[in-house]
Amino acid sequence: MTDWLELAKSKKTELFDLIEQLVMIETPTSDKAANDRISIFAADLLKAIGGEVTIHHQDEFGDHITADWSANSNNAATQHALVVGHLDTVWPLGTLERMGYTEKDGRLYGPGVLDMKAGIATTIIGLRTLREQGLWPNRPIKVLFNTDEEVGSPSSRPLVEESAKGAEYALVMEPGQAGAGALKTQRKGLGEFRLLVEGKASHAGAFPERGASAIHELSHRIIELQTMNDWPNGITVNTGIISGGSARNTIPAKAEAVIDVRVRTNEQAGEIESKIRALSPTIEGTTLTITGSFHRPPMERTPELAKLAGKLIGWSNDFGFELTEESTGGGSDANLTAAMGVPSADGMGSKGLNPHAEGENIQIGEQVNRLALFMKAINSL
Ligand SMILES: [Zn+2]
């Protein structure tokens, strides 16, 4: 029987060398050239493990890549395993120079190390090791690395959905919930809406009666939006940005709000969306234009998803380390794979602190555990 933890330990140097190489290539989502560089780098590594690599060229974002391995015999499983990760980070170029890449007290610090260069490295080293050791599973495998996840996967969404179609399961190698490093077994659906109010400008002192205040109208609608919050049931509606008006002494002709909406279930998403679309003005002379949608569907904790998480947690316990599960308000590509009906395990990638924040880090010892778990999962699921 394979000792997965021992096997992972024997790959520690290889794993951390690759994490370092990936962190050294800074990849803010907005920088296409930087993301293209890391895509090619990762594509070459996947090719070397025998993957059939496709580069999905993009105009605005970095190129996304997929790698496919077919099953090796006739009585193979027909449904594929999907592994998903993103190569982009939230950190602008130059952060590495300022923040550095350092080891301290059993942790590695660096921009993007937790979210999610360590998860990318774990995927590559894990697959390479399974290949070398003859532990490759008898099922097709697909790996997808995209470069626009941090802005909501606008260009890669169709590719994520296409890749998930017909998959047996998906492992989304994002970091675990900050702190415990828990699997994320429930993710909220995320919507962004814009509310544009148009009124009529007029001199505020001389002819107030000729105007229609867009700001006044917007204020009413913001209060109405606020009442749609239902925190106990997981619905949050936040007017996060407002703008409007042109001068202190002019009745404002325009005002706009940007609204963040999060829900637990598809049903809630439908309800809230229709409530927002039904908003109507009460200040005479003003009109509303409502745009936006839910761009990430909720990831519900279905029985299939719970079963997958249960297996991963069980194996972790066998290896002697603790893995838990939590729900989160944040979204990831797991929302997309789960919405395709694919049981999705999100948050296996690493354990650390401060994603998207100063002092971002991973726990070094835990990364080896995560590698063991990844290999066991791909081998046995
Ligand atoms: Zn991430």
Residues whose N, C-alpha, C, O or C-beta is under 5 A from the ligand:
A	BS01	ZN	D115 M116 E174
